[in-house]
Amino acid sequence: MDGASWLTAPVQLTGSRDFTCDGFGFTSEQCDFYQQRWHFWYIADYVFALPTIAFFMTTLGIFIIGHFISSHMLGYRKFRGPPIWQKLIAVTRYLSYRGFYVKALRWNSAPIGLLLLGATGAVYFFCMDLIPQPYYWPSLDFGGSPPLGTRSGWMALACMPFVFATATKTSWITLLTGVSHEKLQLFHRWTSYAFFLLALMHTFPFIVYHIRFHDMVMEVTMNSTIFYWTGIVALIFQAWLTFASHSVIRNLGYEFFKATHLFAVVIFMIVFFWHCDYTLTSWHYFIATAAVYVPCLVYPWLRTCFEYGLTQKAYIHMEDNGFMRIIIPSVNMKWKPGQHCFLRFTSFGFQAFSSHPFTICSLPSTQPNEKSELVFYIRHQHGLTKKLYNHVLKYPGASVPVHVDGPYGGINMQKYIQGDRLLVVAGGSGAGWILPFIELFHRWKSIAADEEHGRGTETEDKETQSNGGHRERSLSGPLSLRVILATRDTSTRTWFLRTVGELLSKYSTPHSSLDTDVQVYLTGEAERDAHMPKTLDNATILGASASSSENIDVEVKGKQATVPGNELRGRPELPMIVHEEGMRAAEAGQSLSVFVCGPPTMQNDARNSVAEENLNILKGSKSGGVYLHLEHFSWA
């Protein structure tokens, strides 16, 4: 069957609004009733869809303004402002951090601020949809489209561009608000839920309405075949897209989820396009969706092809603790701590059709003519990482072709620079995520020491400052760094301390060890074995007493390095640690920046502890501010 035959002839971009009461045989009372703002079908797109667009755009506008003030007006200056300004920031941060943990589901709720934003959206949709009356026409004289179904459909259609706008790795919203794609996934899901719920509230009133007037069979088989059958198919695929995206199904097989998700999206959009049948301005929303989505879909491919190239090689090595170290040399890229790249390994069969996110565990080069080296530390699980693991066991140090897409996400460098005290916390495989923070801090200190002795560096250009972590001369930068790693793996403890020792030996300055405190918390098996000296290959941990405040000596390949800090047994008490750092910051009138990568319980403890510190600012604490960055454990 020709696809055009499914559409009402003549096909056009915008449907007709021609209406006369005489043409419908209305009485004057019926005409007045029908043409009221909330009843009139011929302006329903203006009355219900455009306000929904305005609601989304207003919400975005608030975040855009906040991002502009924070990034462009205040810049990298340590601007504290008057007490009222500090308390306003503390309120905003409290709402952005405070959340709840559901132990039975091992699930963290969204922060209170986002829950309130979601509640605002829910109130808008329900009020806009359910308050206007009537839900159904009193007779078939007013047409076959019940008012509840009409307004629900238009509001659902208005959600569509925003569902797609929050779905891509490269996003206009990220560009304008600074919110990375992985954090936009929450809004992608919520908007999709609204889209689907409104689609249901569009569908069922038609069924109820025509069953009531005993013409349902005629509607389905004769009058409105295109609308009913395309609507049913679209709703089935939309239900799959909505519910099959849950993490339980997604974790069963990422490749399967991604393939079926893309297939369902294509079918849904085609059938939904037929279903709308150029009714009023319905097809305009498809154009808007394409204008938002297609450039964001194409841009990463263009960047991969023309900026990074399709001939990149990744070299895979096995670390002592079972981590895979993936090195991609000669990359023309700048990045910052916490950022990740999507890697597509093209020599592993069907795995070549999907890319996977991995956190970068190195920093870009400081030399202007030297290309940077991407380093990833990955713990194998299943799927692609299991294939990589088996490959490196068989071919140690072998190279494999890879396509690089990124970087994405990462920390807010302004908050790093403005933080007088830094607290970096990670658990398990987040050990590799910590390394760029340590290196950046000591690189900073090394540059400061060079400046103090009159040895400027050639790399202090503005671009490198914002991406590579160098600082402007007018800034003091962070004053102290405290690192917390919790691990139950003895080999990871050994590997981490050795790697940190190697890292610190590159940036040895007279006072660097005084400003850094690395604390490794040993849990599980590592805690039970802590009393025994551990030797792994050619790396030996020498001074690892359970509560020692001395430095940790690490011997690597015959050379001795020192890691300033100690090892402790048991899980870190994050609320106490955050409060302790917050008290020190308040006593000195300093600011504190907290960066966390770990499992849900660790994230929940951290965010609620930081929220409590911001609540203390409202109660009169002299702290210069307490900022939090959370990185999902699964991205590490």
Steps between C-alpha positions, in 0.01 A plus 500: 500500500630843412593689816331817371167317487509487878488879508202723437515661155613755411812463715624831640725622782232675705142384536203724425332710769192579289193488723149642491218425737260472211714234338467283812129584545557651846243709676619836633533351851698201370718733294583720799574193714719334237707809423598565861880500545521165683251329267586613149670212314637726225727693737587210734865499389534867600316453829665181626819425304658845495458559877669162554790615282507825700512303827803299386675806356440704817654224710797484265529877505542502877789253477654688207496828694652331805773342289576829325533688829716227653727439200525828313425779747673364810760307300790348691504771766463395860198720549333434833262793503288626789351257755160502329664386174688221679180382664320504168771275358480277809122460455545412134769246582297348782209441263741366237665246735252384765347168402373168631625143480257208470696213650267223380547609137862619537380818336580867549220746443554816303594802715218697663544785252449272202208326672339841547566579134344167400204570728459840334487329163249245625278777640518686169408197290217382724354847543524579130347167409242431770370837615343613167148363451336306347695178455250370242254668263136466601415373149662397174391833350830649622713247314682177573791643700424530875654811664708296751652297219567810290688698762691192623616430145627851438682514832658162429615618158658809658712271722655323201774755407619510862510120527742497206688811616599322822585168331828581326857511630556836329210724590390858449385492862850403614645783294266757656476373858826312557306191616665190354309236306508233773329740741245593234394134488283561806306766310493274193325230703262737675400672177453158339271396785293815450496438125372143548247582772353780289489261204292260708274785610465586131411142403251379759254794477446413132418140593268601784334771293416280202398201708258732678341596168516145360705586190837356597501227234413749228775738615766229494400336172368789291526860619840529668706199397824700472465658841406188693739245357802728473422625850491147640831404335665824614378444856638145510846613390486799734420265789807292412719809479374621838512184707778301330738788583487413869841417642395142584442422131781724381754319716403161359674593177599850396544412131156336489342798673664750269414311180136449596471855626620649171280263299195589710572874468508480119174303479332723755592822321384373160167371630446802722564726202224317310276516805522879523405532129599871482221588746525878556870559590579143610771444238675819612602314817670231293697771320596652836605158630719439194654847527595432862602136470672450163789750548570352845499151351729588210753721681672224705551293185650797317729574792613138518566482126668834438654598835607170653508282189382148431846342525555534876656207681443402862771308687369271772707390800412301810567662836600309814155540655306372199423842354550539128706804407395632161732758343408704194807706400529810283152637563433861403267560791472708816307377801458547873473262799189284513429513127426186302520389139290256304724236345394289205723193452453402138663155508265321740213396275160642591662707773617733221142624462496657847732726696554486875588776751827481692642760737831660405762439768774730372550870426584666168858588425641829627736542207363708210648279227438167671183301435315360796451139602163367608523243779206293627498252790216253457381209714351227284144387560307361204431580137767718340725525806506120530606472134773760557616311807524169316680673214767659721560168680567341163688794345658718775578851380333442164340786310141504379327756273274743684282800425501774764200720579532762770583636743174534692401592853768575754534733793432871506850647481383826657397312813832318502693826472280684750517220756758579768472145633440198276353170615505220241323173588468176303429135553624186326561547129469876552868486601600589145256792502695657789835515320438814284395694812825417673707575193320828432550621857872424496543637150345819637735505795797439271405797284454714812847400622650586159332840507624560852856438381447700182471200265184552297370228275417520136169324537306757695269604222134553564388189315728276701383662822138413435559147372831382630470644844766772502421819678512869439771687685249704694348189659630315802333173410412220744699497820457139613391163363358212700444172318281218631503158332296210636590158362445139597764379254854466630649510151314821420636657817853405395453615142347832606774592746771405253336701221452802725862472610618502137273795430624708793864433412449696176385813687719505809496844661624603846154536658284276281483216754379741769198597290396146404346226712424163338292268714432142391219327688527122492176307514402136457790275398749787500408586857550141617841481333619847601727371776707299252770661285394479137729452205372500142755443224757776543285738709505480880296698752728564793334729750134406517403509865130513567488841664838651427522869416837452333564494130456181302824383340463325167782316328464469124764336282775565748409865557331631811211748484296654779126541509395755765219345701405179677290186484201428720273203550127502449271713288561874497247697705425751226261717705769543764775560241296759310403674824863501613614661174205740514595608854861564395381702202261702718766572762731639232223668299582272209292312244481125459447304177405133527530255209357149534492188281360188657203272562153638591553481877823698476337760280202528734721552806707760318216705354302511826813592697580785261135607513530514879809722473307739276220499755759605760587799279136605521528472878801734509808292416791709369588250229573640158271239345482121462466363146436140391562311176361146473614254237295187447697192595405328176679770298831439675 
